[in-house]
Amino acid sequence: MVVDYGGEQFVIELKIWRGNAYHERGEAQLADYLDYYHLKKGYMLSFNFNKKKKVGVREIMVGDKLLVEAVV
């Protein structure tokens, strides 16, 4: 999802948790979108329905891109 707000663009990836491998592919996919839009920072919202999930927000680097990830 690309949000245009206040003259800026924000790329947000929405995912359903389906394991670590799927999650890592989602991070790489988001980094590719950021390259396409010439951005350095993107956002990922992961919906995790596991009972023992670890919720919260974290920042990670994928290459030269900063990803802000939230797990709910």
PDB file of N, CA, C and O in Angstrom:
ATOM      1  N   MET A   1       0.850  -1.149   0.000  1.00  0.00           N
ATOM      2  CA  MET A   1       0.000   0.000   0.000  1.00  0.00           C
ATOM      3  C   MET A   1       0.910   1.229   0.000  1.00  0.00           C
ATOM      4  O   MET A   1       1.885   1.296   0.749  1.00  0.00           O
ATOM      5  N   VAL A   2       0.571   2.203  -0.856  1.00  0.00           N
ATOM      6  CA  VAL A   2       1.315   3.455  -0.891  1.00  0.00           C
ATOM      7  C   VAL A   2       0.370   4.558  -0.440  1.00  0.00           C
ATOM      8  O   VAL A   2      -0.713   4.736  -0.997  1.00  0.00           O
ATOM      9  N   VAL A   3       0.794   5.289   0.570  1.00  0.00           N
ATOM     10  CA  VAL A   3      -0.011   6.377   1.121  1.00  0.00           C
ATOM     11  C   VAL A   3       0.671   7.684   0.748  1.00  0.00           C
ATOM     12  O   VAL A   3       1.841   7.896   1.067  1.00  0.00           O
ATOM     13  N   ASP A   4      -0.062   8.554   0.072  1.00  0.00           N
ATOM     14  CA  ASP A   4       0.415   9.911  -0.217  1.00  0.00           C
ATOM     15  C   ASP A   4      -0.223  10.843   0.803  1.00  0.00           C
ATOM     16  O   ASP A   4      -1.446  10.976   0.851  1.00  0.00           O
ATOM     17  N   TYR A   5       0.606  11.487   1.618  1.00  0.00           N
ATOM     18  CA  TYR A   5       0.082  12.358   2.664  1.00  0.00           C
ATOM     19  C   TYR A   5       1.026  13.536   2.857  1.00  0.00           C
ATOM     20  O   TYR A   5       2.225  13.352   3.066  1.00  0.00           O
ATOM     21  N   GLY A   6       0.496  14.712   2.788  1.00  0.00           N
ATOM     22  CA  GLY A   6       1.292  15.910   3.041  1.00  0.00           C
ATOM     23  C   GLY A   6       2.476  16.054   2.104  1.00  0.00           C
ATOM     24  O   GLY A   6       3.525  16.559   2.503  1.00  0.00           O
ATOM     25  N   GLY A   7       2.322  15.617   0.864  1.00  0.00           N
ATOM     26  CA  GLY A   7       3.399  15.723  -0.103  1.00  0.00           C
ATOM     27  C   GLY A   7       4.464  14.646   0.023  1.00  0.00           C
ATOM     28  O   GLY A   7       5.472  14.693  -0.681  1.00  0.00           O
ATOM     29  N   GLU A   8       4.259  13.680   0.903  1.00  0.00           N
ATOM     30  CA  GLU A   8       5.209  12.578   1.072  1.00  0.00           C
ATOM     31  C   GLU A   8       4.535  11.261   0.718  1.00  0.00           C
ATOM     32  O   GLU A   8       3.310  11.147   0.735  1.00  0.00           O
ATOM     33  N   GLN A   9       5.359  10.270   0.399  1.00  0.00           N
ATOM     34  CA  GLN A   9       4.856   8.926   0.146  1.00  0.00           C
ATOM     35  C   GLN A   9       5.364   7.981   1.229  1.00  0.00           C
ATOM     36  O   GLN A   9       6.517   8.059   1.653  1.00  0.00           O
ATOM     37  N   PHE A  10       4.486   7.095   1.665  1.00  0.00           N
ATOM     38  CA  PHE A  10       4.815   6.083   2.658  1.00  0.00           C
ATOM     39  C   PHE A  10       4.409   4.729   2.096  1.00  0.00           C
ATOM     40  O   PHE A  10       3.276   4.559   1.644  1.00  0.00           O
ATOM     41  N   VAL A  11       5.329   3.760   2.120  1.00  0.00           N
ATOM     42  CA  VAL A  11       5.038   2.414   1.640  1.00  0.00           C
ATOM     43  C   VAL A  11       4.793   1.528   2.852  1.00  0.00           C
ATOM     44  O   VAL A  11       5.622   1.448   3.759  1.00  0.00           O
ATOM     45  N   ILE A  12       3.633   0.858   2.854  1.00  0.00           N
ATOM     46  CA  ILE A  12       3.230   0.007   3.973  1.00  0.00           C
ATOM     47  C   ILE A  12       2.899  -1.377   3.430  1.00  0.00           C
ATOM     48  O   ILE A  12       2.063  -1.512   2.536  1.00  0.00           O
ATOM     49  N   GLU A  13       3.539  -2.385   3.958  1.00  0.00           N
ATOM     50  CA  GLU A  13       3.291  -3.778   3.570  1.00  0.00           C
ATOM     51  C   GLU A  13       2.444  -4.427   4.659  1.00  0.00           C
ATOM     52  O   GLU A  13       2.807  -4.381   5.834  1.00  0.00           O
ATOM     53  N   LEU A  14       1.331  -5.023   4.283  1.00  0.00           N
ATOM     54  CA  LEU A  14       0.448  -5.716   5.223  1.00  0.00           C
ATOM     55  C   LEU A  14       0.586  -7.211   4.992  1.00  0.00           C
ATOM     56  O   LEU A  14       0.444  -7.677   3.861  1.00  0.00           O
ATOM     57  N   LYS A  15       0.861  -7.972   6.049  1.00  0.00           N
ATOM     58  CA  LYS A  15       1.077  -9.411   5.918  1.00  0.00           C
ATOM     59  C   LYS A  15       0.366 -10.161   7.032  1.00  0.00           C
ATOM     60  O   LYS A  15       0.196  -9.650   8.139  1.00  0.00           O
ATOM     61  N   ILE A  16      -0.041 -11.372   6.719  1.00  0.00           N
ATOM     62  CA  ILE A  16      -0.512 -12.314   7.726  1.00  0.00           C
ATOM     63  C   ILE A  16       0.663 -13.228   8.042  1.00  0.00           C
ATOM     64  O   ILE A  16       1.311 -13.745   7.132  1.00  0.00           O
ATOM     65  N   TRP A  17       0.940 -13.428   9.317  1.00  0.00           N
ATOM     66  CA  TRP A  17       2.076 -14.246   9.741  1.00  0.00           C
ATOM     67  C   TRP A  17       1.902 -15.689   9.279  1.00  0.00           C
ATOM     68  O   TRP A  17       0.916 -16.344   9.615  1.00  0.00           O
ATOM     69  N   ARG A  18       2.861 -16.171   8.514  1.00  0.00           N
ATOM     70  CA  ARG A  18       2.846 -17.559   8.044  1.00  0.00           C
ATOM     71  C   ARG A  18       4.222 -18.199   8.188  1.00  0.00           C
ATOM     72  O   ARG A  18       4.592 -19.079   7.411  1.00  0.00           O
ATOM     73  N   GLY A  19       4.967 -17.753   9.179  1.00  0.00           N
ATOM     74  CA  GLY A  19       6.277 -18.333   9.454  1.00  0.00           C
ATOM     75  C   GLY A  19       7.409 -17.389   9.105  1.00  0.00           C
ATOM     76  O   GLY A  19       7.218 -16.389   8.413  1.00  0.00           O
ATOM     77  N   ASN A  20       8.602 -17.731   9.601  1.00  0.00           N
ATOM     78  CA  ASN A  20       9.772 -16.873   9.425  1.00  0.00           C
ATOM     79  C   ASN A  20      10.182 -16.710   7.971  1.00  0.00           C
ATOM     80  O   ASN A  20      10.508 -15.602   7.545  1.00  0.00           O
ATOM     81  N   ALA A  21      10.172 -17.789   7.202  1.00  0.00           N
ATOM     82  CA  ALA A  21      10.603 -17.700   5.800  1.00  0.00           C
ATOM     83  C   ALA A  21       9.688 -16.760   5.015  1.00  0.00           C
ATOM     84  O   ALA A  21      10.162 -15.930   4.239  1.00  0.00           O
ATOM     85  N   TYR A  22       8.396 -16.891   5.215  1.00  0.00           N
ATOM     86  CA  TYR A  22       7.422 -16.021   4.550  1.00  0.00           C
ATOM     87  C   TYR A  22       7.625 -14.568   4.986  1.00  0.00           C
ATOM     88  O   TYR A  22       7.534 -13.651   4.169  1.00  0.00           O
ATOM     89  N   HIS A  23       7.897 -14.367   6.261  1.00  0.00           N
ATOM     90  CA  HIS A  23       8.127 -13.027   6.810  1.00  0.00           C
ATOM     91  C   HIS A  23       9.368 -12.384   6.196  1.00  0.00           C
ATOM     92  O   HIS A  23       9.350 -11.205   5.843  1.00  0.00           O
ATOM     93  N   GLU A  24      10.438 -13.155   6.069  1.00  0.00           N
ATOM     94  CA  GLU A  24      11.677 -12.636   5.481  1.00  0.00           C
ATOM     95  C   GLU A  24      11.478 -12.268   4.015  1.00  0.00           C
ATOM     96  O   GLU A  24      12.032 -11.274   3.547  1.00  0.00           O
ATOM     97  N   ARG A  25      10.698 -13.054   3.289  1.00  0.00           N
ATOM     98  CA  ARG A  25      10.386 -12.701   1.892  1.00  0.00           C
ATOM     99  C   ARG A  25       9.584 -11.401   1.840  1.00  0.00           C
ATOM    100  O   ARG A  25       9.766 -10.590   0.932  1.00  0.00           O
ATOM    101  N   GLY A  26       8.699 -11.205   2.816  1.00  0.00           N
ATOM    102  CA  GLY A  26       7.939  -9.960   2.896  1.00  0.00           C
ATOM    103  C   GLY A  26       8.834  -8.755   3.144  1.00  0.00           C
ATOM    104  O   GLY A  26       8.610  -7.688   2.572  1.00  0.00           O
ATOM    105  N   GLU A  27       9.839  -8.916   3.986  1.00  0.00           N
ATOM    106  CA  GLU A  27      10.791  -7.832   4.234  1.00  0.00           C
ATOM    107  C   GLU A  27      11.554  -7.487   2.960  1.00  0.00           C
ATOM    108  O   GLU A  27      11.730  -6.312   2.638  1.00  0.00           O
ATOM    109  N   ALA A  28      12.008  -8.510   2.233  1.00  0.00           N
ATOM    110  CA  ALA A  28      12.722  -8.276   0.980  1.00  0.00           C
ATOM    111  C   ALA A  28      11.806  -7.611  -0.048  1.00  0.00           C
ATOM    112  O   ALA A  28      12.238  -6.732  -0.793  1.00  0.00           O
ATOM    113  N   GLN A  29      10.549  -8.031  -0.084  1.00  0.00           N
ATOM    114  CA  GLN A  29       9.576  -7.448  -0.998  1.00  0.00           C
ATOM    115  C   GLN A  29       9.374  -5.961  -0.683  1.00  0.00           C
ATOM    116  O   GLN A  29       9.325  -5.131  -1.591  1.00  0.00           O
ATOM    117  N   LEU A  30       9.258  -5.637   0.585  1.00  0.00           N
ATOM    118  CA  LEU A  30       9.103  -4.239   0.993  1.00  0.00           C
ATOM    119  C   LEU A  30      10.332  -3.427   0.594  1.00  0.00           C
ATOM    120  O   LEU A  30      10.199  -2.303   0.109  1.00  0.00           O
ATOM    121  N   ALA A  31      11.515  -3.978   0.791  1.00  0.00           N
ATOM    122  CA  ALA A  31      12.745  -3.286   0.397  1.00  0.00           C
ATOM    123  C   ALA A  31      12.752  -3.015  -1.109  1.00  0.00           C
ATOM    124  O   ALA A  31      13.195  -1.952  -1.542  1.00  0.00           O
ATOM    125  N   ASP A  32      12.268  -3.960  -1.903  1.00  0.00           N
ATOM    126  CA  ASP A  32      12.177  -3.757  -3.352  1.00  0.00           C
ATOM    127  C   ASP A  32      11.210  -2.626  -3.690  1.00  0.00           C
ATOM    128  O   ASP A  32      11.495  -1.808  -4.564  1.00  0.00           O
ATOM    129  N   TYR A  33      10.067  -2.575  -3.003  1.00  0.00           N
ATOM    130  CA  TYR A  33       9.111  -1.481  -3.211  1.00  0.00           C
ATOM    131  C   TYR A  33       9.750  -0.141  -2.870  1.00  0.00           C
ATOM    132  O   TYR A  33       9.543   0.846  -3.576  1.00  0.00           O
ATOM    133  N   LEU A  34      10.522  -0.105  -1.794  1.00  0.00           N
ATOM    134  CA  LEU A  34      11.184   1.140  -1.403  1.00  0.00           C
ATOM    135  C   LEU A  34      12.176   1.575  -2.470  1.00  0.00           C
ATOM    136  O   LEU A  34      12.289   2.768  -2.753  1.00  0.00           O
ATOM    137  N   ASP A  35      12.899   0.629  -3.071  1.00  0.00           N
ATOM    138  CA  ASP A  35      13.791   0.960  -4.188  1.00  0.00           C
ATOM    139  C   ASP A  35      13.004   1.591  -5.334  1.00  0.00           C
ATOM    140  O   ASP A  35      13.414   2.609  -5.892  1.00  0.00           O
ATOM    141  N   TYR A  36      11.888   0.990  -5.673  1.00  0.00           N
ATOM    142  CA  TYR A  36      11.060   1.464  -6.779  1.00  0.00           C
ATOM    143  C   TYR A  36      10.587   2.903  -6.544  1.00  0.00           C
ATOM    144  O   TYR A  36      10.566   3.710  -7.472  1.00  0.00           O
ATOM    145  N   TYR A  37      10.212   3.217  -5.314  1.00  0.00           N
ATOM    146  CA  TYR A  37       9.715   4.553  -4.990  1.00  0.00           C
ATOM    147  C   TYR A  37      10.817   5.495  -4.507  1.00  0.00           C
ATOM    148  O   TYR A  37      10.531   6.625  -4.111  1.00  0.00           O
ATOM    149  N   HIS A  38      12.069   5.044  -4.536  1.00  0.00           N
ATOM    150  CA  HIS A  38      13.228   5.847  -4.131  1.00  0.00           C
ATOM    151  C   HIS A  38      13.096   6.345  -2.693  1.00  0.00           C
ATOM    152  O   HIS A  38      13.339   7.515  -2.399  1.00  0.00           O
ATOM    153  N   LEU A  39      12.708   5.433  -1.809  1.00  0.00           N
ATOM    154  CA  LEU A  39      12.552   5.747  -0.387  1.00  0.00           C
ATOM    155  C   LEU A  39      13.534   4.930   0.438  1.00  0.00           C
ATOM    156  O   LEU A  39      14.000   3.881  -0.006  1.00  0.00           O
ATOM    157  N   LYS A  40      13.846   5.401   1.624  1.00  0.00           N
ATOM    158  CA  LYS A  40      14.782   4.708   2.518  1.00  0.00           C
ATOM    159  C   LYS A  40      14.091   4.071   3.717  1.00  0.00           C
ATOM    160  O   LYS A  40      14.698   3.269   4.427  1.00  0.00           O
ATOM    161  N   LYS A  41      12.811   4.424   3.953  1.00  0.00           N
ATOM    162  CA  LYS A  41      12.111   3.926   5.132  1.00  0.00           C
ATOM    163  C   LYS A  41      10.732   3.416   4.723  1.00  0.00           C
ATOM    164  O   LYS A  41      10.003   4.074   3.982  1.00  0.00           O
ATOM    165  N   GLY A  42      10.390   2.219   5.227  1.00  0.00           N
ATOM    166  CA  GLY A  42       9.089   1.637   4.946  1.00  0.00           C
ATOM    167  C   GLY A  42       8.513   0.984   6.190  1.00  0.00           C
ATOM    168  O   GLY A  42       9.177   0.879   7.221  1.00  0.00           O
ATOM    169  N   TYR A  43       7.278   0.550   6.074  1.00  0.00           N
ATOM    170  CA  TYR A  43       6.547   0.032   7.233  1.00  0.00           C
ATOM    171  C   TYR A  43       5.925  -1.320   6.899  1.00  0.00           C
ATOM    172  O   TYR A  43       5.431  -1.526   5.791  1.00  0.00           O
ATOM    173  N   MET A  44       5.950  -2.237   7.860  1.00  0.00           N
ATOM    174  CA  MET A  44       5.328  -3.544   7.697  1.00  0.00           C
ATOM    175  C   MET A  44       4.430  -3.802   8.904  1.00  0.00           C
ATOM    176  O   MET A  44       4.845  -3.673  10.056  1.00  0.00           O
ATOM    177  N   LEU A  45       3.192  -4.170   8.602  1.00  0.00           N
ATOM    178  CA  LEU A  45       2.233  -4.526   9.642  1.00  0.00           C
ATOM    179  C   LEU A  45       1.907  -6.001   9.470  1.00  0.00           C
ATOM    180  O   LEU A  45       1.327  -6.403   8.462  1.00  0.00           O
ATOM    181  N   SER A  46       2.285  -6.810  10.464  1.00  0.00           N
ATOM    182  CA  SER A  46       2.065  -8.257  10.417  1.00  0.00           C
ATOM    183  C   SER A  46       0.964  -8.646  11.391  1.00  0.00           C
ATOM    184  O   SER A  46       1.015  -8.306  12.574  1.00  0.00           O
ATOM    185  N   PHE A  47      -0.012  -9.348  10.890  1.00  0.00           N
ATOM    186  CA  PHE A  47      -1.105  -9.858  11.711  1.00  0.00           C
ATOM    187  C   PHE A  47      -0.767 -11.291  12.085  1.00  0.00           C
ATOM    188  O   PHE A  47      -0.707 -12.169  11.224  1.00  0.00           O
ATOM    189  N   ASN A  48      -0.547 -11.524  13.378  1.00  0.00           N
ATOM    190  CA  ASN A  48      -0.140 -12.839  13.859  1.00  0.00           C
ATOM    191  C   ASN A  48      -1.237 -13.373  14.784  1.00  0.00           C
ATOM    192  O   ASN A  48      -1.552 -12.767  15.808  1.00  0.00           O
ATOM    193  N   PHE A  49      -1.808 -14.510  14.407  1.00  0.00           N
ATOM    194  CA  PHE A  49      -2.905 -15.078  15.173  1.00  0.00           C
ATOM    195  C   PHE A  49      -2.458 -16.198  16.116  1.00  0.00           C
ATOM    196  O   PHE A  49      -3.296 -16.880  16.707  1.00  0.00           O
ATOM    197  N   ASN A  50      -1.139 -16.393  16.260  1.00  0.00           N
ATOM    198  CA  ASN A  50      -0.623 -17.384  17.196  1.00  0.00           C
ATOM    199  C   ASN A  50      -0.863 -16.909  18.628  1.00  0.00           C
ATOM    200  O   ASN A  50      -0.773 -15.715  18.914  1.00  0.00           O
ATOM    201  N   LYS A  51      -1.166 -17.845  19.523  1.00  0.00           N
ATOM    202  CA  LYS A  51      -1.440 -17.480  20.909  1.00  0.00           C
ATOM    203  C   LYS A  51      -0.194 -16.997  21.648  1.00  0.00           C
ATOM    204  O   LYS A  51      -0.296 -16.173  22.556  1.00  0.00           O
ATOM    205  N   LYS A  52       0.976 -17.499  21.271  1.00  0.00           N
ATOM    206  CA  LYS A  52       2.213 -17.137  21.964  1.00  0.00           C
ATOM    207  C   LYS A  52       3.056 -16.173  21.137  1.00  0.00           C
ATOM    208  O   LYS A  52       4.285 -16.237  21.169  1.00  0.00           O
ATOM    209  N   LYS A  53       2.404 -15.284  20.402  1.00  0.00           N
ATOM    210  CA  LYS A  53       3.124 -14.334  19.560  1.00  0.00           C
ATOM    211  C   LYS A  53       3.828 -13.280  20.397  1.00  0.00           C
ATOM    212  O   LYS A  53       3.472 -13.034  21.549  1.00  0.00           O
ATOM    213  N   LYS A  54       4.827 -12.670  19.797  1.00  0.00           N
ATOM    214  CA  LYS A  54       5.549 -11.582  20.426  1.00  0.00           C
ATOM    215  C   LYS A  54       5.132 -10.303  19.699  1.00  0.00           C
ATOM    216  O   LYS A  54       5.573 -10.044  18.579  1.00  0.00           O
ATOM    217  N   VAL A  55       4.278  -9.507  20.346  1.00  0.00           N
ATOM    218  CA  VAL A  55       3.769  -8.292  19.716  1.00  0.00           C
ATOM    219  C   VAL A  55       4.702  -7.125  19.994  1.00  0.00           C
ATOM    220  O   VAL A  55       5.497  -7.154  20.933  1.00  0.00           O
ATOM    221  N   GLY A  56       4.591  -6.103  19.164  1.00  0.00           N
ATOM    222  CA  GLY A  56       5.377  -4.902  19.371  1.00  0.00           C
ATOM    223  C   GLY A  56       5.888  -4.326  18.074  1.00  0.00           C
ATOM    224  O   GLY A  56       5.568  -4.807  16.987  1.00  0.00           O
ATOM    225  N   VAL A  57       6.688  -3.286  18.209  1.00  0.00           N
ATOM    226  CA  VAL A  57       7.266  -2.576  17.074  1.00  0.00           C
ATOM    227  C   VAL A  57       8.772  -2.666  17.176  1.00  0.00           C
ATOM    228  O   VAL A  57       9.346  -2.532  18.256  1.00  0.00           O
ATOM    229  N   ARG A  58       9.410  -2.896  16.030  1.00  0.00           N
ATOM    230  CA  ARG A  58      10.874  -2.930  16.005  1.00  0.00           C
ATOM    231  C   ARG A  58      11.352  -2.348  14.687  1.00  0.00           C
ATOM    232  O   ARG A  58      10.613  -2.317  13.703  1.00  0.00           O
ATOM    233  N   GLU A  59      12.570  -1.896  14.678  1.00  0.00           N
ATOM    234  CA  GLU A  59      13.191  -1.377  13.468  1.00  0.00           C
ATOM    235  C   GLU A  59      14.309  -2.310  13.059  1.00  0.00           C
ATOM    236  O   GLU A  59      15.111  -2.734  13.892  1.00  0.00           O
ATOM    237  N   ILE A  60      14.364  -2.631  11.772  1.00  0.00           N
ATOM    238  CA  ILE A  60      15.450  -3.465  11.261  1.00  0.00           C
ATOM    239  C   ILE A  60      15.979  -2.851   9.975  1.00  0.00           C
ATOM    240  O   ILE A  60      15.288  -2.083   9.305  1.00  0.00           O
ATOM    241  N   MET A  61      17.195  -3.196   9.648  1.00  0.00           N
ATOM    242  CA  MET A  61      17.802  -2.759   8.394  1.00  0.00           C
ATOM    243  C   MET A  61      17.804  -3.934   7.423  1.00  0.00           C
ATOM    244  O   MET A  61      18.215  -5.039   7.777  1.00  0.00           O
ATOM    245  N   VAL A  62      17.350  -3.695   6.214  1.00  0.00           N
ATOM    246  CA  VAL A  62      17.451  -4.654   5.116  1.00  0.00           C
ATOM    247  C   VAL A  62      18.229  -3.932   4.032  1.00  0.00           C
ATOM    248  O   VAL A  62      17.697  -3.075   3.327  1.00  0.00           O
ATOM    249  N   GLY A  63      19.501  -4.294   3.913  1.00  0.00           N
ATOM    250  CA  GLY A  63      20.374  -3.531   3.026  1.00  0.00           C
ATOM    251  C   GLY A  63      20.520  -2.129   3.583  1.00  0.00           C
ATOM    252  O   GLY A  63      20.897  -1.947   4.741  1.00  0.00           O
ATOM    253  N   ASP A  64      20.218  -1.133   2.748  1.00  0.00           N
ATOM    254  CA  ASP A  64      20.294   0.255   3.199  1.00  0.00           C
ATOM    255  C   ASP A  64      18.918   0.824   3.554  1.00  0.00           C
ATOM    256  O   ASP A  64      18.770   2.036   3.713  1.00  0.00           O
ATOM    257  N   LYS A  65      17.923  -0.037   3.677  1.00  0.00           N
ATOM    258  CA  LYS A  65      16.547   0.377   3.960  1.00  0.00           C
ATOM    259  C   LYS A  65      16.196   0.138   5.428  1.00  0.00           C
ATOM    260  O   LYS A  65      16.548  -0.892   6.002  1.00  0.00           O
ATOM    261  N   LEU A  66      15.500   1.099   6.022  1.00  0.00           N
ATOM    262  CA  LEU A  66      15.017   0.961   7.389  1.00  0.00           C
ATOM    263  C   LEU A  66      13.563   0.509   7.329  1.00  0.00           C
ATOM    264  O   LEU A  66      12.726   1.176   6.721  1.00  0.00           O
ATOM    265  N   LEU A  67      13.264  -0.624   7.959  1.00  0.00           N
ATOM    266  CA  LEU A  67      11.908  -1.137   8.014  1.00  0.00           C
ATOM    267  C   LEU A  67      11.412  -1.038   9.442  1.00  0.00           C
ATOM    268  O   LEU A  67      12.066  -1.503  10.375  1.00  0.00           O
ATOM    269  N   VAL A  68      10.263  -0.433   9.600  1.00  0.00           N
ATOM    270  CA  VAL A  68       9.591  -0.353  10.895  1.00  0.00           C
ATOM    271  C   VAL A  68       8.506  -1.417  10.862  1.00  0.00           C
ATOM    272  O   VAL A  68       7.550  -1.319  10.092  1.00  0.00           O
ATOM    273  N   GLU A  69       8.662  -2.439  11.707  1.00  0.00           N
ATOM    274  CA  GLU A  69       7.748  -3.574  11.697  1.00  0.00           C
ATOM    275  C   GLU A  69       6.911  -3.603  12.966  1.00  0.00           C
ATOM    276  O   GLU A  69       7.428  -3.469  14.075  1.00  0.00           O
ATOM    277  N   ALA A  70       5.611  -3.781  12.781  1.00  0.00           N
ATOM    278  CA  ALA A  70       4.695  -3.919  13.909  1.00  0.00           C
ATOM    279  C   ALA A  70       4.007  -5.263  13.795  1.00  0.00           C
ATOM    280  O   ALA A  70       3.493  -5.616  12.733  1.00  0.00           O
ATOM    281  N   VAL A  71       3.994  -6.019  14.895  1.00  0.00           N
ATOM    282  CA  VAL A  71       3.293  -7.303  14.945  1.00  0.00           C
ATOM    283  C   VAL A  71       2.117  -7.142  15.892  1.00  0.00           C
ATOM    284  O   VAL A  71       2.276  -6.734  17.042  1.00  0.00           O
ATOM    285  N   VAL A  72       0.934  -7.469  15.387  1.00  0.00           N
ATOM    286  CA  VAL A  72      -0.286  -7.387  16.200  1.00  0.00           C
ATOM    287  C   VAL A  72      -1.003  -8.703  16.178  1.00  0.00           C
ATOM    288  O   VAL A  72      -2.056  -8.843  16.801  1.00  0.00           O
TER     289      VAL A  72
END
